[in-house]
C-alpha cells in the first residue's frame, strides 16, 4: 500500500540531492491511505558525490574528496478521511568529507508536515484519473549551522510548499506529473557581514524560492510496485559559487535527477512493506552530482477496532 515515505525531504543543496527520500503515500504521489489507518515508516538514505557544479562548471575538489550524507528518518501517514491524509517526517542527518580538515555535522534537521487532498477522482476511458492538492510546511528542529555548506545538514529555514499532482492509472500501469512551488523564509547566520554579488552588512540571508517539477511512471499492484521518476528543481533567484569558494545558503541550486523506487508487500504479515531504490543527479548548478540509495520498512494498520 505504501511506497518510500518522503521524496525530497532534504533541500537540494550541496549536502545531497537526495531526492527526495521517496514515497509511501507521500506529498509526491497519488496514493492515499484510508480513513483511520496509519502508516509508520523507518527509512535510511545514503548519498555521496565527488564532483559538483561551480555555477555551470563541473569540477572536483581534493580538499573535500567524497562528501557523503546519511539520513535516518522516522515518519507516518494518517488517514483523516479517504480523501485527506496527514503526513509527517523527522530526519536525523550526518555529513562527512573523506579529505581535508572540515568535519561533518550530526543533527536532527527539519520537521516536515503535509496535508494531501484528493480533489478529483473520475473514471476516464479504461482508467482512473485523479487530481491532488498538497500543502507542506517545514520547521527546523535543532540549532544546526546553515552557513557550513557543503557539510551543513540543511538550510535552517522555515518553508511552505504547494503542489498540484495529476495521475492516470489503467490496469496496473500509471503515469503522473506534478508541479510544486517552495517558499523559504530568511535565515540568520553567525557573522555580521557577507559577500554575494555585493557586500551585505547584516547577519540575515534571503534564501531563493524554488520550483519542483516531477514526472513518474510505473507498475502498481497489491504485492509489488516499480516506478521510474524524473525530477527537476529550479531556484527562482540566487547567485553562483565564486571560483574556488565555498557554497553559500543563497546560492542558486538547480538539479535534474532520475530515480527508481521498488516496493514489496509481505503476504505473510499483513501491513508490512519494504521499499528500496536510488536517485542520480544528471545535471545541476551549484550542487553535487549525487548518487543516493535508500531502504525503508513500513507498517500499515487500522487505528480503530473493527466491529
C-alpha positions as CSV (number, residue, x, y, z in Angstrom):
1,X,0.0,0.0,0.0
2,X,2.9,2.4,0.6
3,X,6.0,3.5,-1.3
4,X,9.1,5.1,0.1
5,X,8.0,7.6,2.7
6,X,9.1,11.1,1.8
7,X,10.6,12.1,-1.5
8,X,12.9,15.1,-1.5
9,X,12.9,15.6,2.2
10,X,16.2,17.3,2.2
11,X,16.6,20.7,0.4
12,X,18.5,20.3,-2.9
13,X,21.8,21.6,-1.7
14,X,25.4,20.6,-1.7
15,X,24.9,18.1,1.1
16,X,22.9,16.0,-1.3
17,X,20.2,15.9,-3.9
18,X,18.9,13.0,-2.0
19,X,15.9,13.3,-4.0
20,X,13.9,13.3,-2.4
21,X,13.8,10.1,0.5
22,X,10.9,8.8,-1.6
23,X,7.4,7.5,-1.3
24,X,4.8,5.9,0.9
25,X,1.7,7.7,0.2
26,X,3.7,10.9,0.2
27,X,3.3,14.5,-0.9
28,X,4.7,13.5,-4.3
29,X,2.5,10.6,-5.3
30,X,-1.2,9.8,-5.9
31,X,-1.5,7.1,-3.3
32,X,-3.9,7.7,-0.4
33,X,-4.2,5.8,2.9
34,X,-7.8,5.0,4.0
35,X,-9.6,6.7,6.9
36,X,-8.5,5.8,10.4
37,X,-5.4,3.9,9.0
38,X,-1.8,4.8,10.0
39,X,1.4,4.0,8.1
40,X,4.5,4.0,10.3
41,X,7.8,4.4,8.4
42,X,11.6,4.0,9.2
43,X,13.9,4.9,6.3
44,X,17.7,5.0,5.8
45,X,19.2,7.0,2.9
46,X,22.9,7.3,1.9
47,X,24.1,9.9,-0.7
48,X,27.5,10.9,-1.9
49,X,29.3,12.9,-4.5
50,X,32.9,13.7,-5.5
51,X,32.2,16.1,-8.4
52,X,30.0,19.2,-8.3
53,X,29.0,22.2,-10.4
54,X,30.6,25.5,-9.5
55,X,27.9,27.6,-11.3
56,X,27.7,25.6,-14.6
57,X,31.4,24.4,-14.4
58,X,31.7,20.8,-13.3
59,X,34.8,20.0,-11.1
60,X,36.1,18.0,-8.2
61,X,37.8,19.3,-5.0
62,X,40.8,17.3,-3.5
63,X,40.3,19.3,-0.2
64,X,36.9,17.7,0.2
65,X,37.3,14.3,-1.5
66,X,34.0,12.5,-1.4
67,X,31.2,14.2,0.5
68,X,28.6,11.8,2.0
69,X,25.3,12.2,3.8
70,X,23.4,9.7,5.9
71,X,19.7,10.3,6.8
72,X,17.8,8.3,9.4
73,X,14.1,9.2,9.1
74,X,11.0,8.3,11.2
75,X,7.6,9.3,9.9
76,X,4.0,8.5,9.5
77,X,0.8,9.0,7.4
78,X,-2.7,9.1,8.9
79,X,-6.0,8.9,7.0
80,X,-8.1,11.8,8.3
81,X,-10.6,10.7,5.6
82,X,-10.4,8.6,2.4
83,X,-9.6,11.9,0.6
84,X,-7.4,13.7,3.1
85,X,-4.2,12.4,4.6
86,X,-1.8,13.9,7.2
87,X,1.9,13.1,6.8
88,X,4.9,13.9,8.9
89,X,8.6,13.1,9.0
90,X,11.6,13.7,11.3
91,X,15.1,13.2,9.8
92,X,18.4,12.8,11.7
93,X,21.3,13.7,9.3
94,X,25.1,13.1,9.4
95,X,27.6,14.5,6.9
96,X,31.2,13.7,6.2
97,X,34.1,14.7,3.9
98,X,36.7,12.0,3.1
99,X,39.6,14.5,2.7
100,X,40.7,17.8,4.2
101,X,40.1,19.3,7.7
102,X,36.4,20.1,7.6
103,X,34.4,17.9,10.0
104,X,30.8,17.0,9.3
105,X,27.7,17.8,11.3
106,X,25.3,15.5,13.1
107,X,21.8,16.8,14.0
108,X,18.1,16.5,13.7
109,X,17.1,18.5,10.6
110,X,13.6,19.8,9.9
111,X,10.1,18.6,10.9
112,X,8.0,18.2,7.8
113,X,4.2,18.1,7.8
114,X,1.9,17.7,4.8
115,X,-1.8,17.7,4.1
116,X,-2.8,15.9,1.0
117,X,-6.3,16.2,-0.5
118,X,-7.6,14.1,-3.4
119,X,-9.8,16.8,-5.0
120,X,-10.8,14.8,-8.1
121,X,-11.3,11.1,-8.8
122,X,-13.0,10.2,-12.0
123,X,-13.2,7.2,-14.4
124,X,-11.9,8.3,-17.9
125,X,-11.9,5.7,-20.6
126,X,-10.5,2.4,-19.2
127,X,-8.6,4.1,-16.4
128,X,-8.9,6.2,-13.3
129,X,-7.9,9.9,-13.3
130,X,-7.2,11.8,-10.0
131,X,-6.1,15.3,-9.1
132,X,-4.4,16.0,-5.7
133,X,-3.6,19.3,-3.9
134,X,-0.8,19.1,-1.3
135,X,0.4,21.7,1.2
136,X,3.7,21.1,3.1
137,X,5.5,23.0,5.8
138,X,8.9,22.6,7.4
139,X,10.3,23.8,10.7
140,X,14.0,23.4,11.9
141,X,14.2,21.1,14.9
142,X,17.7,22.0,16.1
143,X,20.2,24.9,16.0
144,X,22.4,23.4,13.3
145,X,24.6,25.7,11.2
146,X,23.2,26.5,7.8
147,X,26.3,28.5,6.8
148,X,28.5,25.4,6.6
149,X,27.9,24.1,3.1
150,X,28.6,21.6,1.8
151,X,28.7,19.8,5.2
152,X,25.6,21.5,6.8
153,X,22.7,19.2,7.4
154,X,20.2,21.7,6.0
155,X,19.4,25.4,5.4
156,X,17.7,26.0,8.7
157,X,14.8,27.8,7.1
158,X,11.1,27.6,7.7
159,X,9.3,26.8,4.4
160,X,5.9,26.4,2.8
161,X,5.2,24.4,-0.4
162,X,2.2,23.9,-2.6
163,X,1.9,21.1,-5.1
164,X,-0.6,20.1,-7.7
165,X,-0.5,16.5,-8.9
166,X,-2.2,14.7,-11.8
167,X,-2.3,10.9,-12.0
168,X,-3.8,8.5,-14.5
169,X,-3.9,4.7,-14.0
170,X,-5.1,2.0,-16.3
171,X,-4.9,-1.6,-15.1
172,X,-1.6,-1.9,-13.3
173,X,0.2,0.9,-15.1
174,X,0.2,4.6,-14.4
175,X,1.7,8.0,-15.4
176,X,1.8,11.1,-13.2
177,X,3.1,14.6,-13.2
178,X,3.3,17.4,-10.6
179,X,4.4,20.9,-10.1
180,X,5.4,22.5,-6.8
181,X,6.3,25.9,-5.5
182,X,8.5,26.2,-2.4
183,X,8.7,29.5,-0.4
184,X,11.6,29.7,2.1
185,X,11.9,32.2,5.0
186,X,15.1,34.3,5.5
187,X,17.7,32.8,7.9
188,X,20.3,34.3,10.2
189,X,24.0,33.2,10.2
190,X,26.9,33.6,12.7
191,X,28.6,36.6,11.0
192,X,27.6,40.2,10.7
193,X,28.5,40.6,7.0
194,X,29.0,38.5,3.9
195,X,29.5,38.9,0.2
196,X,27.4,37.5,-2.6
197,X,27.5,39.7,-5.8
198,X,27.7,42.7,-3.4
199,X,28.5,43.3,0.2
200,X,25.8,42.8,2.8
201,X,26.3,44.3,6.3
202,X,23.8,42.0,8.1
203,X,23.5,38.5,9.5
204,X,20.2,38.0,7.7
205,X,20.3,35.9,4.4
206,X,17.4,35.9,1.9
207,X,17.1,32.3,0.5
208,X,15.9,31.7,-3.0
209,X,12.5,30.2,-3.5
210,X,12.2,27.2,-5.8
211,X,10.0,25.2,-8.2
212,X,9.9,21.4,-8.4
213,X,8.6,19.6,-11.5
214,X,8.3,15.8,-11.4
215,X,7.2,13.1,-13.8
216,X,6.8,9.4,-12.9
217,X,5.5,6.2,-14.5
218,X,5.4,2.6,-13.5
219,X,3.6,-0.5,-12.3
220,X,1.4,-0.9,-9.2
221,X,-0.1,-4.0,-7.7
222,X,-1.1,-5.1,-4.2
223,X,2.2,-7.1,-3.8
224,X,4.8,-5.3,-5.9
225,X,5.4,-1.7,-7.2
226,X,8.1,-0.4,-9.6
227,X,8.3,3.3,-10.5
228,X,10.8,5.4,-12.5
229,X,11.0,9.2,-11.7
230,X,12.3,12.3,-13.3
231,X,12.7,15.4,-11.1
232,X,13.8,19.0,-12.0
233,X,14.3,21.5,-9.2
234,X,15.0,25.2,-10.1
235,X,15.8,28.1,-7.8
236,X,13.9,31.3,-8.7
237,X,16.9,33.5,-7.7
238,X,20.4,33.3,-6.1
239,X,24.0,33.5,-7.3
240,X,26.7,31.1,-8.4
241,X,29.6,29.9,-6.3
242,X,32.6,32.0,-6.9
243,X,35.8,30.3,-8.3
244,X,37.4,28.1,-5.6
245,X,35.0,29.5,-2.9
246,X,32.7,27.6,-0.5
247,X,29.0,27.4,-1.3
248,X,26.6,29.7,0.5
249,X,22.9,29.2,1.5
250,X,21.6,31.8,-1.0
251,X,23.3,30.1,-4.0
252,X,21.2,29.3,-7.0
253,X,20.8,25.5,-6.6
254,X,19.3,23.6,-9.6
255,X,19.3,19.9,-10.3
256,X,17.9,17.4,-12.8
257,X,17.7,13.8,-11.4
258,X,16.3,10.4,-12.3
259,X,15.3,7.7,-9.9
260,X,13.9,4.2,-9.3
261,X,11.6,3.1,-6.5
262,X,10.7,-0.6,-5.7
263,X,8.2,-1.8,-3.1
264,X,7.3,-5.2,-1.9
265,X,4.4,-6.1,0.4
266,X,4.7,-9.2,2.6
267,X,1.8,-11.5,2.2
268,X,2.5,-13.5,5.4
269,X,2.5,-10.4,7.6
270,X,-0.4,-8.1,6.7
271,X,0.5,-4.4,6.5
272,X,4.3,-4.9,6.4
273,X,6.2,-3.4,3.4
274,X,9.7,-2.9,2.3
275,X,11.0,-0.3,-0.2
276,X,14.3,0.4,-1.8
277,X,15.7,2.4,-4.7
278,X,18.0,5.2,-5.7
279,X,18.5,8.6,-7.4
280,X,21.2,10.1,-9.6
281,X,21.7,13.7,-10.5
282,X,22.2,14.1,-14.2
283,X,22.9,17.8,-14.3
284,X,23.0,20.7,-11.9
285,X,24.1,24.2,-10.9
286,X,25.9,24.8,-7.6
287,X,25.0,21.2,-6.4
288,X,26.9,18.0,-6.1
289,X,26.4,15.2,-8.6
290,X,24.8,12.9,-6.0
291,X,24.3,9.2,-6.2
292,X,22.0,8.0,-3.5
293,X,20.3,4.8,-2.3
294,X,17.6,4.2,0.2
295,X,15.8,1.4,2.1
296,X,12.7,1.6,4.3
297,X,10.3,-0.5,6.3
298,X,6.6,0.4,6.7
299,X,3.8,-1.0,8.7
300,X,0.2,-0.1,7.9
301,X,-2.6,-0.7,10.5
302,X,-6.0,0.4,11.5
303,X,-6.3,2.7,14.5
304,X,-10.0,1.8,15.0
305,X,-11.2,-1.6,16.1
306,X,-13.4,-3.3,13.6
307,X,-16.9,-4.0,14.8
